[in-house]
């Protein structure tokens, strides 16, 4: 795995853990939620496909797992939040 891939994983996991633990509100919370709902999963899937073609399937697994985690956790949280309001 390349160093930029590891840095990307660490940054997204840190952002996800921050949002899960603190649940920021306001404009910053909306931006972080957008990043974790849409930007991080699609970027992770793109990096995973690049990793498959360049490095094989095994280095792509963490990116697929991260994309699935972001889609399931944060998209579900945001749809529940809009239904409750």
KOLROPA-931935 format. One line per field, with one value per residue: residue number from 0; x, z, y of N, C-alpha, C, O, CB in turn. Coordinates in steps of 0.001 Angstrom, whole numbers. Glycine has a CB too. Example, Ala and Ser with C-alpha at 12.3 -4.5 7.8 and 13.67 -1.06 7.14 Angstrom:
<nodes>
seq = c(0 1) $
nxx = c(13190 12850) $
nzz = c(7800 7080) $
nyy = c(-5690 -2250) $
caxx = c(12300 13670) $
cazz = c(7800 7140) $
cayy = c(-4500 -1060) $
cxx = c(13200 12900) $
czz = c(7800 7870) $
cyy = c(-3300 30) $
oxx = c(14236 13409) $
ozz = c(8465 8039) $
oyy = c(-3319 1138) $
cbxx = c(11308 14084) $
cbzz = c(9046 5725) $
cbyy = c(-4473 -598) $
</nodes>
This chain:
<nodes>
seq = c(0 1 2 3 4 5 6 7 8 9 10 11 12 13 14 15 16 17 18 19 20 21 22 23 24 25 26 27 28 29 30 31 32 33 34 35 36 37 38 39 40 41 42 43 44 45 46 47 48 49 50 51 52 53 54 55 56 57 58 59 60 61 62 63 64 65 66 67 68 69 70 71 72 73 74 75 76 77 78 79 80 81 82 83 84) $
nxx = c(842 507 1971 311 -2171 -2456 -2367 -4726 -6643 -6234 -6912 -9659 -10763 -10164 -11714 -14260 -14448 -14336 -16733 -18587 -18185 -18500 -20583 -20888 -22532 -24315 -22829 -20278 -20777 -22573 -20943 -18994 -20656 -21566 -19134 -18572 -20834 -20931 -18542 -16241 -16973 -17264 -14772 -13208 -14064 -13185 -10389 -10070 -10632 -8543 -6439 -6917 -6307 -3628 -2264 -3413 -6030 -6088 -4929 -7033 -9201 -9458 -10370 -12805 -14166 -14148 -15677 -18153 -18706 -18943 -21116 -23197 -23265 -23216 -24944 -27280 -27607 -28004 -30367 -32137 -32058 -33260 -35819 -36729 -36993) $
nzz = c(0 -784 653 596 438 2934 4550 3682 4576 7380 7878 7128 8855 11299 11069 10902 13395 15064 14362 15090 17849 18847 17462 15794 15292 13308 10711 10354 11137 9150 6906 7540 7698 5042 3783 4887 4116 1278 -164 974 778 -2076 -2994 -1695 -2947 -5544 -5123 -4280 -6622 -8229 -6720 -7024 -9732 -9823 -7608 -6774 -5263 -2459 -1146 -1733 -162 2461 1620 326 2556 4203 2638 2631 5390 5832 4120 5241 8009 8266 6276 7023 9559 8842 7338 9255 10984 9473 9229 11839 12387) $
nyy = c(-1164 2231 5225 7508 6348 5154 7424 8681 6792 6950 9645 9747 7838 9061 11416 10266 8970 11211 12529 10573 10445 13093 14393 16935 20098 22548 24557 23414 20799 20010 20116 18179 15952 15821 15249 12708 11300 11338 12219 10869 8024 7645 8479 6589 4228 4734 4849 2231 746 1644 640 -2091 -2487 -1671 -2819 -5192 -7257 -7410 -5011 -3311 -3941 -2588 -83 -587 -1551 729 2485 1143 1201 3979 4600 3014 3736 6656 7672 6444 7591 10287 10176 9246 11407 13413 12406 12447 15128) $
caxx = c(0 1279 1850 -849 -3359 -2511 -2725 -6149 -7396 -6127 -7685 -11098 -11122 -10132 -12895 -15442 -14503 -14673 -18159 -19352 -18050 -18895 -21764 -20870 -23731 -24074 -22240 -19180 -21375 -23137 -19828 -18432 -21629 -21499 -17886 -18662 -21934 -20758 -17185 -15348 -17246 -16971 -13319 -12685 -14334 -12272 -9055 -10082 -10494 -7168 -5582 -7091 -5591 -2197 -1626 -4109 -7287 -5914 -4845 -8291 -10218 -9767 -11099 -14181 -14743 -14370 -16814 -19357 -18942 -19445 -22463 -24167 -23355 -23513 -26137 -28402 -27777 -28550 -31759 -32908 -32140 -34238 -37145 -37115 -37252) $
cazz = c(0 -848 1853 486 731 4388 5093 3402 5504 8735 7944 7086 10100 12356 10898 11242 14845 15655 14158 15893 19274 19232 16714 15630 14704 12595 9379 10376 11183 7834 5990 7885 7313 3586 3451 5251 3380 -163 -678 1442 179 -3504 -3135 -1263 -4004 -6645 -4716 -4252 -7991 -8654 -6015 -7649 -11005 -9655 -6539 -6485 -4550 -1006 -697 -1982 823 3451 1006 178 3901 4651 1880 3168 6731 5720 3551 6170 9274 8206 5479 7866 10592 8286 6951 10508 11539 8718 9506 13194 12482) $
cayy = c(0 3461 6059 8403 5559 5001 8744 8865 5948 7493 10894 9485 7159 10078 12263 9469 8779 12505 12789 9617 10734 14444 14836 18394 20685 23792 24474 22444 19470 19709 19861 16876 14935 15695 14550 11294 10666 11254 12388 9800 6714 7581 8540 5286 3246 5042 4410 767 239 1922 -311 -3411 -2549 -1466 -3573 -6434 -7107 -7301 -3621 -2595 -4306 -1551 1023 -1040 -1610 2103 3019 515 1721 5360 4582 2433 4456 8087 7930 6028 8619 11528 9968 9190 12760 14197 11866 12811 16567) $
cxx = c(898 1039 644 -2141 -3538 -2914 -4209 -6998 -7391 -6958 -9190 -11560 -11114 -11350 -14163 -15551 -14838 -16167 -19005 -19311 -18645 -20192 -21806 -22128 -23362 -23482 -21123 -19716 -21965 -22041 -19214 -19371 -21645 -20251 -18012 -19811 -21580 -19317 -16260 -15688 -16897 -15474 -12693 -12902 -13411 -10857 -8984 -9929 -9104 -6213 -5711 -6257 -4077 -1542 -2259 -5315 -7098 -5729 -6131 -9341 -10482 -10571 -12558 -14880 -15052 -15559 -18124 -19709 -19518 -20853 -23480 -24348 -23861 -24721 -27379 -28672 -28409 -29997 -32641 -33072 -33176 -35657 -37642 -37451 -38542) $
czz = c(0 395 1774 742 2237 5035 4870 4370 6913 8875 7961 8350 11262 12273 11290 12741 15558 15532 14979 17377 19670 18600 16571 14929 13994 11225 9322 10397 9847 6828 6261 7504 5804 3165 3730 4547 1926 -619 -289 827 -1308 -3784 -2748 -2322 -5196 -6329 -4692 -5652 -8554 -7997 -6608 -8914 -10838 -8681 -6270 -5602 -3063 -513 -908 -922 1879 2883 747 1534 4430 3930 2395 4543 6671 5160 4582 7399 9099 7354 6264 8954 10023 7834 8184 11105 10784 8948 10884 13318 11860) $
cyy = c(1242 4314 6998 7653 5383 6322 9017 8048 6516 8768 10642 8773 8148 10995 11515 9259 10083 12786 11827 9954 12079 14924 16357 18888 21980 23537 23453 21019 19057 19385 18500 15743 14732 14926 13062 10575 10402 11279 11230 8438 6626 7690 7212 4212 3479 4581 2891 183 506 932 -1714 -3519 -2412 -2438 -4933 -6178 -6854 -5867 -2819 -2873 -3237 -384 653 -1086 -210 2730 2429 1028 3133 5391 4119 3314 5880 8407 7524 7058 9883 11340 9842 10565 13595 13680 12290 14305 16962) $
oxx = c(1913 41 13 -3113 -4656 -3717 -4883 -7971 -8431 -7637 -9913 -12636 -11983 -11952 -15042 -16643 -15554 -16796 -20041 -20301 -19243 -20849 -22668 -22709 -22225 -23615 -21019 -19162 -21872 -22194 -18940 -18927 -21728 -20311 -17607 -19765 -21904 -18912 -15571 -14775 -16301 -14968 -11751 -12024 -12911 -10195 -7954 -9178 -8554 -5285 -4724 -5581 -3319 -399 -1655 -5597 -7898 -6344 -6293 -10292 -11648 -11365 -13450 -16045 -16101 -16360 -19102 -20880 -20473 -21702 -24510 -25479 -24845 -25463 -28414 -29828 -29267 -30787 -33787 -34119 -33890 -36608 -38844 -38129 -38894) $
ozz = c(695 1096 2798 1213 2746 5968 5765 4925 7570 9885 8736 8867 12131 13297 11942 13300 16560 16492 15513 18084 20741 19166 17163 14092 14077 10658 8353 9744 9452 5998 5329 7040 5333 2294 2909 4397 1398 -1402 -1145 384 -1749 -4711 -3396 -2563 -5791 -7180 -5043 -5847 -9278 -8639 -6687 -9139 -11627 -8888 -5578 -5232 -2466 495 -316 -794 2182 3596 927 1651 5037 4548 2571 4839 7381 5664 4774 7787 9730 7676 6180 9245 10668 7943 8162 11677 11391 8866 11080 14265 11863) $
oyy = c(1290 4150 7259 8243 5458 6335 9528 8561 6559 8952 11268 9072 8074 11318 12079 9361 10066 13231 12225 9766 12187 15798 17005 18197 22443 22453 22702 20134 17895 18489 17744 14692 13598 14058 12239 9354 9339 10420 10676 7742 5643 7058 6755 3384 2524 3986 2316 -773 -324 441 -2446 -4524 -2977 -2844 -5753 -5039 -6133 -5519 -1752 -2102 -2985 231 1482 -706 9 3431 3157 1268 3446 6127 4764 3605 6264 9335 8186 7368 10486 12278 10290 10868 14394 14457 12473 14702 18142) $
cbxx = c(-964 923 3128 -894 -3275 -1149 -1868 -6468 -6826 -4656 -7333 -11455 -10152 -8841 -12999 -15400 -13171 -13868 -18523 -18823 -16602 -17813 -23039 -19631 -24812 -23158 -21720 -18273 -22442 -23979 -18760 -18121 -23022 -21513 -16706 -18823 -23174 -21482 -16607 -15411 -18696 -17715 -12738 -13345 -15812 -12280 -8689 -11375 -11547 -6765 -5931 -8575 -6097 -1949 -1650 -3169 -8128 -4734 -3721 -8841 -9814 -8491 -10424 -14223 -13787 -13113 -16650 -19187 -17645 -18520 -22514 -23728 -22010 -22330 -26071 -28125 -26429 -27691 -31894 -32232 -30761 -33905 -37128 -36000 -36159) $
cbzz = c(1218 -2111 2057 -896 43 4943 4437 1950 5516 9087 6764 5852 10384 12263 9448 10530 15362 14985 12669 15675 19663 18881 17402 14840 15784 13394 8951 11592 12244 7332 6116 9371 7805 2927 4244 6747 3449 -808 -173 2962 363 -4239 -2277 46 -4450 -6943 -3336 -3613 -8896 -8303 -4522 -7973 -11928 -9196 -5293 -5822 -4746 -582 -1407 -3337 1502 4045 -301 -491 4860 4424 374 3219 7545 4834 2316 6591 9949 7681 4134 8496 11233 7109 6070 11520 11484 7222 9402 14161 11849) $
cbyy = c(-10 4249 6873 9061 4195 4521 9861 8470 4540 7777 11789 8649 5990 10908 12754 8118 8225 13626 12674 8211 10696 15389 14346 18829 20941 24690 25826 22684 19419 20884 20956 16812 15320 17081 15137 11159 11531 12355 13693 9701 6376 8683 9672 4858 3318 6542 4984 260 871 3377 -337 -3670 -1466 -76 -2772 -7433 -8327 -8120 -2938 -2967 -5566 -1028 1438 -2419 -2337 2949 2722 -974 1712 6200 3675 1030 4477 8832 7172 4657 8956 12009 8718 8266 13449 14166 10345 12447 17335) $
</nodes>
